[in-house]
Amino acid sequence: MDELVGLYEAGATLVELGERFGVHRRTAAAHLVRRSVRIRRRGLDESHLAEAVELYAGGLSLMEVGLRFGVSQQAVRRAMAVEGVEIRPSGRRQSV
């Protein structure tokens, strides 16, 4: 697992490690945690923040915004919270 740690510390993502070692990304993360390696959190790139806020305000869901920028729904939620954007209740959208 030294190779896994070395690759991660060199910048490899959990997905890349999972593919390389034939394991799920969460398994790769678990190995890193056992070795006391801090897991990086991939967030919404600051250069996309204004557009993401606009898309969310325009009606896209957190998941849809995340898919647009290649990040998780939780990453978008965190970015919106930092920007002071009110998060809509989850569930189906009302049809207009």
C-alpha positions in Angstrom: 0.0 0.0 0.0 3.0 2.3 0.0 2.5 2.8 -3.7 -1.1 3.8 -3.2 -0.1 6.4 -0.6 2.7 7.7 -2.8 0.5 8.1 -5.8 -2.2 9.8 -3.7 0.3 12.2 -2.2 1.6 12.9 -5.7 -1.9 14.0 -6.8 -3.7 10.9 -7.9 -7.5 11.0 -7.2 -9.3 8.3 -5.3 -11.1 7.2 -8.5 -7.7 6.9 -10.3 -6.3 4.8 -7.4 -9.4 2.6 -7.4 -9.0 1.9 -11.1 -5.3 1.3 -10.8 -5.6 -1.1 -7.9 -9.0 -2.7 -8.9 -10.9 -1.5 -5.8 -13.7 1.0 -5.1 -12.6 4.5 -4.4 -13.9 4.2 -0.9 -11.7 1.2 -0.3 -8.7 3.2 -1.5 -9.7 6.0 0.9 -10.0 3.5 3.7 -6.4 2.3 3.1 -5.2 5.9 3.1 -7.1 6.7 6.4 -5.5 3.6 8.0 -2.1 5.0 7.0 -3.1 8.4 8.6 -3.2 10.2 5.2 -5.5 13.1 5.1 -8.1 12.8 2.4 -8.5 15.7 0.0 -12.0 17.1 -0.5 -12.7 18.0 -4.1 -14.9 21.1 -4.1 -16.4 23.3 -6.7 -13.6 25.3 -8.4 -13.8 29.0 -7.5 -13.7 30.0 -11.2 -17.1 28.2 -11.6 -18.7 29.5 -8.4 -20.7 32.4 -9.9 -22.0 30.3 -12.8 -23.0 27.5 -10.3 -24.9 30.0 -8.1 -26.6 31.3 -11.2 -27.6 27.8 -12.4 -28.9 26.9 -9.0 -30.9 30.1 -8.7 -32.2 29.5 -12.2 -33.8 26.2 -11.1 -31.2 23.4 -11.5 -30.9 21.0 -8.6 -27.7 20.7 -6.5 -27.1 17.4 -8.3 -27.6 18.9 -11.7 -25.1 21.7 -10.9 -22.7 19.1 -9.6 -23.0 17.0 -12.7 -22.3 20.1 -14.8 -19.0 20.8 -13.0 -18.0 17.2 -12.2 -18.4 17.5 -8.4 -20.7 16.0 -5.9 -24.1 17.3 -4.8 -22.5 17.9 -1.3 -19.7 19.9 -2.8 -22.2 22.2 -4.5 -24.2 22.4 -1.2 -21.1 23.5 0.7 -20.2 26.1 -2.0 -23.7 27.5 -1.9 -23.7 27.7 1.9 -20.3 29.6 1.8 -21.9 32.1 -0.7 -25.0 32.5 1.5 -27.3 31.0 -1.0 -30.5 29.6 0.5 -30.8 25.9 -0.2 -34.2 24.8 -1.5 -36.0 21.9 0.1 -35.2 18.6 -1.5 -37.8 16.7 -3.5 -39.6 17.1 -6.7 -39.8 20.6 -8.2 -43.1 22.2 -8.6 -44.2 22.4 -12.2 -45.0 25.9 -13.4 
